[in-house]
Amino acid sequence: MEWQEPAIQAILKHNECGEPETWADHPLCKIYPSKLDAPLVTYVHPGGHKMPKDAGELFARFFKEHPKPEPEAEPEPEAEDPQPKD
C-alpha cells in the first residue's frame, strides 16, 4: 500500500474528488465523488497481492454504475460545391 497511496492521492487531485463515502455497502470500499464526473473507488484490503474473491463483482458494478460517456459528435464539414467557380 505504501507505493499505492501517492498514486491514489494524485488521481484524487486530478479528478477533483471530494471526501470518501462507503461504497457498495462494503466496509473496505470507498468512493470519492468527482466534480469532473470521474469518481474513484478504492478497495483497500489486508490480502497483499491476492485479489479478494468479490473484487470482480465490484469492478463490474462500478462500470455499470459509471459508464464512460459517449464522445460528442464532431460537426460534419460542409460539402464542397462540385461546380468549379470561374
C-alpha positions in Angstrom: 0.0 0.0 0.0 3.0 2.3 0.5 3.5 2.9 -3.2 -0.2 2.9 -4.0 -1.1 5.8 -1.7 0.7 8.5 -3.7 -1.0 7.2 -6.9 -4.4 7.4 -5.2 -3.7 10.9 -4.0 -2.6 12.0 -7.5 -5.8 10.6 -9.0 -8.0 12.2 -6.3 -6.4 15.6 -7.1 -6.5 15.2 -10.9 -10.2 14.1 -10.8 -11.1 16.8 -8.3 -12.6 14.3 -5.9 -14.3 15.0 -2.6 -14.4 13.2 0.7 -14.9 9.4 0.6 -18.1 7.6 1.3 -18.7 3.8 1.9 -19.5 2.2 -1.5 -21.5 -0.9 -2.3 -22.3 -1.5 1.3 -18.8 -2.8 1.6 -16.7 -1.7 4.6 -13.4 -1.8 2.7 -14.7 0.0 -0.4 -14.7 3.8 -0.6 -16.0 6.0 -3.4 -14.6 9.5 -3.8 -17.1 11.6 -5.8 -15.6 13.8 -8.5 -16.5 17.3 -9.7 -15.5 16.0 -13.2 -17.8 13.0 -13.1 -14.8 10.8 -12.7 -15.2 9.1 -9.3 -12.5 6.9 -7.8 -13.3 3.7 -5.9 -10.7 2.1 -3.6 -10.8 -1.3 -2.1 -8.0 -1.4 0.5 -7.7 -4.9 1.9 -5.2 -6.8 4.0 -4.7 -9.6 1.4 -1.5 -8.3 -0.2 -1.3 -9.0 -3.9 -4.1 -11.6 -3.8 -7.3 -10.3 -5.3 -10.3 -10.6 -3.0 -13.0 -13.0 -4.2 -15.6 -10.3 -4.5 -13.4 -7.9 -6.4 -14.6 -8.9 -9.9 -18.2 -8.4 -9.0 -17.4 -5.0 -7.6 -15.5 -4.0 -10.7 -18.5 -4.9 -12.8 -20.8 -3.0 -10.6 -18.7 0.2 -10.7 -18.5 0.1 -14.5 -22.3 -0.5 -14.8 -23.0 2.4 -12.4 -20.4 4.7 -14.1 -20.3 4.1 -17.8 -17.9 6.0 -19.9 -19.7 9.0 -21.5 -20.2 8.8 -25.3 -17.9 11.2 -27.1 -19.6 14.3 -28.5 -20.2 14.1 -32.2 -17.9 16.2 -34.4 -19.9 18.6 -36.6 -19.8 17.4 -40.2 -17.7 19.5 -42.5 -19.6 21.4 -45.2 -19.7 19.7 -48.5 -17.7 21.4 -51.2 -19.6 22.8 -54.2 -18.9 20.3 -57.1 -19.3 23.1 -59.7 -16.0 24.9 -60.4 -16.1 28.6 -59.9 -14.9 30.9 -62.7 
